[in-house]
Amino acid sequence: MMAVAAHSIAIERRIFDPAVVTVRAGEPVRLKFHNLDSELHAVVPERWLKGINVAVSGNGAPEFDGTGLHRVVIPSGGHAELQFTLSRAGIYRYQCDMPGHEMQAMIEVRE
């Protein structure tokens, strides 16, 4: 069984920290988002999780559409954990789509 690459991402002052997480293609990944702000935030993958099996846990509210995970809304003081595997190298962006928030970050997948 392959080890899971676990990464913790703080959401604070309308910033994802760290802004870049690097993983290997084909390696299971666990991203744990912690909302340290006093407002709601969301994690919205820009369609790169389309058709990919994603396990979601924590007290965030996941939203799914016909292609898979669309976004996860995370309450103040809350957390959401996403576990998935990306098989292709590349840069995969995600953002917060709450009104007025311009937060963006990325996952860099290397061979």
C-alpha positions as CSV (number, residue, x, y, z in Angstrom):
1,M,0.0,0.0,0.0
2,M,1.3,3.4,-1.0
3,A,1.8,6.1,1.7
4,V,-0.5,9.1,1.6
5,A,1.2,12.5,1.2
6,A,-0.6,14.7,3.9
7,H,-0.5,18.5,3.6
8,S,-2.1,21.0,6.0
9,I,-3.3,24.3,4.4
10,A,-4.2,27.3,6.6
11,I,-6.8,29.7,5.4
12,E,-6.1,33.0,7.2
13,R,-6.5,36.7,6.2
14,R,-8.0,35.5,2.9
15,I,-4.9,33.6,1.9
16,F,-4.2,29.9,1.4
17,D,-0.9,29.0,3.2
18,P,1.1,27.5,1.6
19,A,0.1,28.8,-1.8
20,V,1.7,25.8,-3.5
21,V,1.7,22.2,-2.5
22,T,3.9,19.8,-4.5
23,V,3.1,16.1,-4.8
24,R,4.0,13.2,-7.1
25,A,1.8,11.8,-9.9
26,G,0.0,8.6,-8.8
27,E,0.6,9.3,-5.1
28,P,-2.5,9.5,-2.9
29,V,-2.8,13.0,-1.4
30,R,-4.6,14.3,1.7
31,L,-5.2,18.0,1.9
32,K,-6.5,19.3,5.2
33,F,-7.8,22.9,5.0
34,H,-8.2,24.8,8.3
35,N,-10.3,28.0,8.2
36,L,-8.7,30.3,10.8
37,D,-10.7,33.4,9.6
38,S,-14.0,34.6,11.1
39,E,-15.8,34.2,7.8
40,L,-16.8,31.4,5.5
41,H,-14.4,30.3,2.8
42,A,-14.6,27.7,0.0
43,V,-12.2,25.5,-1.8
44,V,-13.1,25.3,-5.5
45,P,-10.9,23.1,-7.7
46,E,-10.9,24.5,-11.2
47,R,-12.5,21.3,-12.8
48,W,-9.3,19.2,-12.3
49,L,-11.1,16.9,-9.9
50,K,-13.7,16.2,-12.6
51,G,-14.3,12.5,-12.7
52,I,-11.8,11.7,-9.9
53,N,-12.8,9.9,-6.8
54,V,-12.5,12.3,-3.8
55,A,-13.1,11.4,-0.2
56,V,-14.3,14.4,1.8
57,S,-14.3,14.6,5.6
58,G,-14.4,17.3,8.3
59,N,-17.1,19.8,9.1
60,G,-17.1,21.6,5.7
61,A,-20.1,21.3,3.4
62,P,-19.1,19.6,0.1
63,E,-21.1,20.3,-3.0
64,F,-21.1,17.8,-5.9
65,D,-22.4,18.2,-9.4
66,G,-22.7,15.7,-12.3
67,T,-18.9,15.5,-12.7
68,G,-17.9,15.1,-9.1
69,L,-16.7,17.5,-6.3
70,H,-17.6,21.1,-7.2
71,R,-16.5,22.9,-4.0
72,V,-16.4,22.6,-0.2
73,V,-17.6,25.5,2.0
74,I,-15.7,25.7,5.3
75,P,-17.1,27.5,8.3
76,S,-15.1,29.8,10.5
77,G,-12.9,27.7,12.7
78,G,-13.7,24.6,10.7
79,H,-11.8,22.2,8.5
80,A,-12.2,20.0,5.5
81,E,-10.1,17.1,4.4
82,L,-9.9,16.0,0.7
83,Q,-8.2,12.8,-0.2
84,F,-7.6,11.9,-3.9
85,T,-4.9,10.8,-6.4
86,L,-3.8,12.8,-9.5
87,S,-2.2,10.6,-12.2
88,R,-1.0,13.4,-14.5
89,A,1.8,15.9,-13.9
90,G,0.8,19.5,-14.1
91,I,-0.3,22.6,-12.2
92,Y,-3.8,22.3,-10.7
93,R,-5.4,25.5,-9.3
94,Y,-8.1,26.1,-6.7
95,Q,-9.7,29.2,-5.4
96,C,-12.2,30.6,-2.9
97,D,-15.3,31.8,-4.8
98,M,-17.0,33.7,-1.9
99,P,-18.0,37.2,-3.0
100,G,-15.0,39.6,-2.8
101,H,-12.5,36.9,-2.0
102,E,-9.6,36.6,-4.5
103,M,-7.8,33.7,-2.9
104,Q,-6.0,31.3,-5.2
105,A,-3.5,28.5,-4.7
106,M,-2.2,25.5,-6.6
107,I,-1.0,21.9,-6.4
108,E,2.0,21.1,-8.5
109,V,2.1,17.4,-9.5
110,R,5.5,16.1,-10.6
111,E,6.4,12.8,-12.3
